[in-house]
Amino acid sequence: MNPYLVSKEVLARQVYRYSPAYRLAALLLFGFLFLQVPAVVWLIYERQADQDRRTRAGQLAAEAARISSDRKALADTEKKLKRIQDLAPVLRARLPISAVLGKIEQLAPRDLALSQIVIDAGEFQPVQIETGLFQVPRQITIVIAGQETAQGGDAYRDLAGKLLESLPPGSKIADTSLAEGQPFKTFRLALNAPTNGNYFGLGVTKISTQNSL
């Protein structure tokens, strides 16, 4: 067949079909286009992610503005709570003296005559609160002195044991002494108790509501 009787399009298809160079060029072209697919997907994903980030940033900015506004309204309350928190070491270092005296009166047997009750603080530690320095006690000493009849046995020791059971954990009997005499014996008791302990054993109850003050 003479070549001038065949159109250029037919010749081009024939060359493309059988020429290795054209086949290689086509393969490279399709490979390049195929490699663009992940890039396109990644660009779409990044655009969506950037839009989500912008939306989330706007929501967070609005929430931060709301929180800042609420905090300004609660600034005075926050200041008061901070002061109470700073005073916590001082508030914990307490001893309900009236409850101690009431418990001693309740536990003291009739054959004991109490002549002296001394409650004193000790083992102070400095606590810095705002611009002031407080000396906070870590231990309370309870000293009880009195008399019992010569035939009374060890009633003062029973008083010391029962009172120790009512004091918070960590309390201990520091000293017991007895001076013989007629018709009375003179005794002295000394107990140590931590200031930040649980004094519910003395009959102290928690304040559950504001109306119970």
C-alpha distance (Angstrom), angle and dihedral (degrees) to the residues before:
residue distance angle dihedral
M1 . . .
N2 3.75 . .
P3 3.82 113.7 .
Y4 3.78 93.5 -133.8
L5 3.81 88.8 64.6
V6 3.88 91.2 60.2
S7 3.82 120.2 77.8
K8 3.78 121.9 -121.6
E9 3.79 91.2 -115.3
V10 3.78 91.1 58.5
L11 3.77 91.3 47.7
A12 3.81 90.6 49.4
R13 3.81 91.1 51.6
Q14 3.76 90.2 48.9
V15 3.79 91.9 50.2
Y16 3.84 91.6 46.7
R17 3.79 90.9 48.7
Y18 3.79 96.2 51.3
S19 3.83 106.5 21.7
P20 3.88 113.8 97.7
A21 3.81 91.4 -155.1
Y22 3.80 93.2 58.0
R23 3.78 91.5 44.8
L24 3.80 90.9 51.5
A25 3.80 91.0 48.3
A26 3.81 90.8 50.3
L27 3.78 91.1 48.0
L28 3.77 91.3 51.5
L29 3.79 91.5 47.9
F30 3.78 93.8 51.4
G31 3.80 90.6 44.4
F32 3.79 90.6 52.9
L33 3.79 91.5 49.1
F34 3.79 90.8 48.6
L35 3.80 91.2 52.5
Q36 3.79 89.9 55.0
V37 3.81 91.6 63.9
P38 3.86 95.6 77.3
A39 3.79 90.0 45.6
V40 3.80 91.5 53.0
V41 3.80 91.4 46.8
W42 3.82 90.5 48.3
L43 3.82 91.7 49.7
I44 3.81 90.9 50.9
Y45 3.81 91.1 47.8
E46 3.82 92.9 48.3
R47 3.79 91.3 49.4
Q48 3.79 91.3 51.7
A49 3.80 91.8 44.5
D50 3.80 91.4 49.7
Q51 3.77 90.0 51.0
D52 3.80 90.7 49.8
R53 3.81 90.4 49.1
R54 3.78 91.5 51.3
T55 3.79 91.2 49.3
R56 3.82 91.6 48.0
A57 3.80 91.5 46.9
G58 3.79 89.9 53.4
Q59 3.81 91.3 50.1
L60 3.81 91.9 48.6
A61 3.80 91.4 48.6
A62 3.80 90.5 52.4
E63 3.81 91.2 47.1
A64 3.81 91.3 48.5
A65 3.80 90.2 51.3
R66 3.80 90.8 50.5
I67 3.81 92.6 48.6
S68 3.79 90.9 47.9
S69 3.79 90.5 51.8
D70 3.82 92.1 48.5
R71 3.80 91.3 47.3
K72 3.80 91.5 53.4
A73 3.79 88.7 54.3
L74 3.82 90.1 50.9
A75 3.82 96.1 42.2
D76 3.82 93.8 108.0
T77 3.81 92.8 48.3
E78 3.80 91.0 47.1
K79 3.80 90.0 52.1
K80 3.81 91.5 51.6
L81 3.81 92.0 48.0
K82 3.80 90.2 49.6
R83 3.80 89.8 53.4
I84 3.82 91.5 49.5
Q85 3.79 89.1 49.7
D86 3.81 90.4 51.1
L87 3.81 89.6 50.2
A88 3.83 92.4 50.7
P89 3.86 94.6 100.4
V90 3.81 89.8 52.7
L91 3.81 94.3 44.4
R92 3.80 91.9 50.1
A93 3.81 92.4 52.0
R94 3.77 94.7 76.0
L95 3.75 138.7 118.5
P96 3.83 124.1 -159.6
I97 3.82 95.3 -130.4
S98 3.80 94.4 -178.8
A99 3.82 89.5 54.6
V100 3.83 90.5 49.9
L101 3.81 92.1 50.5
G102 3.80 90.8 46.2
K103 3.81 91.9 50.6
I104 3.81 91.8 48.9
E105 3.79 90.2 50.5
Q106 3.79 89.9 48.8
L107 3.82 95.6 48.3
A108 3.82 100.3 39.4
P109 3.83 110.1 105.6
R110 3.78 120.5 -132.3
D111 3.79 94.6 -109.6
L112 3.82 90.7 62.0
A113 3.81 120.4 84.5
L114 3.82 110.3 -161.3
S115 3.78 112.7 -149.9
Q116 3.82 101.2 170.6
I117 3.79 138.9 20.8
V118 3.80 117.9 -177.3
I119 3.80 123.8 -177.6
D120 3.79 113.6 -172.1
A121 3.81 136.4 169.0
G122 3.80 125.8 -128.7
E123 3.80 146.8 164.9
F124 3.80 93.8 54.9
Q125 3.77 121.3 -163.4
P126 3.83 125.2 -167.7
V127 3.80 117.0 -115.6
Q128 3.81 120.7 -170.6
I129 3.80 112.6 -142.1
E130 3.79 117.2 177.2
T131 3.82 104.0 -55.1
G132 3.80 96.8 -20.3
L133 3.80 134.0 82.8
F134 3.81 117.0 -141.8
Q135 3.78 126.5 -164.5
V136 3.79 103.1 -140.8
P137 3.83 119.4 -166.3
R138 3.77 119.0 -131.3
Q139 3.80 97.2 -170.6
I140 3.80 138.0 38.7
T141 3.79 122.1 -153.5
I142 3.80 119.2 -153.5
V143 3.80 115.4 -164.0
I144 3.80 120.3 -171.6
A145 3.81 122.1 -174.8
G146 3.80 130.1 178.4
Q147 3.73 147.3 111.1
E148 3.75 138.4 -83.7
T149 3.77 131.6 -171.1
A150 3.76 118.1 -87.5
Q151 3.80 89.2 -115.4
G152 3.80 93.2 44.8
G153 3.79 95.9 100.8
D154 3.83 116.0 -152.1
A155 3.79 99.4 -30.5
Y156 3.80 90.5 140.7
R157 3.81 90.0 59.0
D158 3.81 90.1 52.2
L159 3.81 88.4 52.2
A160 3.80 90.3 50.9
G161 3.84 92.8 49.9
K162 3.80 95.3 47.5
L163 3.81 92.4 46.0
L164 3.81 90.4 49.1
E165 3.81 89.7 54.7
S166 3.81 89.7 55.1
L167 3.81 94.9 49.4
P168 3.83 120.7 84.3
P169 3.82 122.9 -88.1
G170 3.77 112.3 -77.1
S171 3.81 93.4 42.6
K172 3.77 117.9 127.9
I173 3.79 143.0 178.6
A174 3.79 106.3 -103.4
D175 3.80 99.5 -176.7
T176 3.78 142.0 -1.2
S177 3.76 122.7 -176.5
L178 3.80 134.8 169.6
A179 3.80 127.9 -166.2
E180 3.79 113.9 -157.3
G181 3.76 117.8 -129.9
Q182 3.78 145.3 144.5
P183 2.95 127.7 -75.5
F184 3.83 89.8 -7.4
K185 3.78 135.6 33.3
T186 3.80 119.7 -144.5
F187 3.80 117.6 -135.7
R188 3.78 136.1 -174.7
L189 3.82 127.6 -163.1
A190 3.80 127.9 -170.9
L191 3.81 123.1 -172.8
N192 3.80 129.7 -179.9
A193 3.80 122.5 -149.1
P194 3.83 132.2 177.3
T195 3.78 115.9 -110.7
N196 3.82 95.5 -137.2
G197 3.79 97.0 49.8
N198 3.79 133.5 116.6
Y199 3.81 108.8 -87.3
F200 3.79 97.2 -179.8
G201 3.79 88.1 112.9
L202 3.80 88.1 70.7
G203 3.79 90.8 60.4
V204 3.80 96.1 -94.3
T205 3.80 111.8 147.6
K206 3.78 131.3 -159.7
I207 3.78 119.6 -102.6
S208 3.79 100.5 -119.6
T209 3.81 99.6 173.8
Q210 3.75 137.4 21.0
N211 3.81 91.3 -115.6
S212 3.80 91.2 62.5
L213 3.82 92.4 68.9
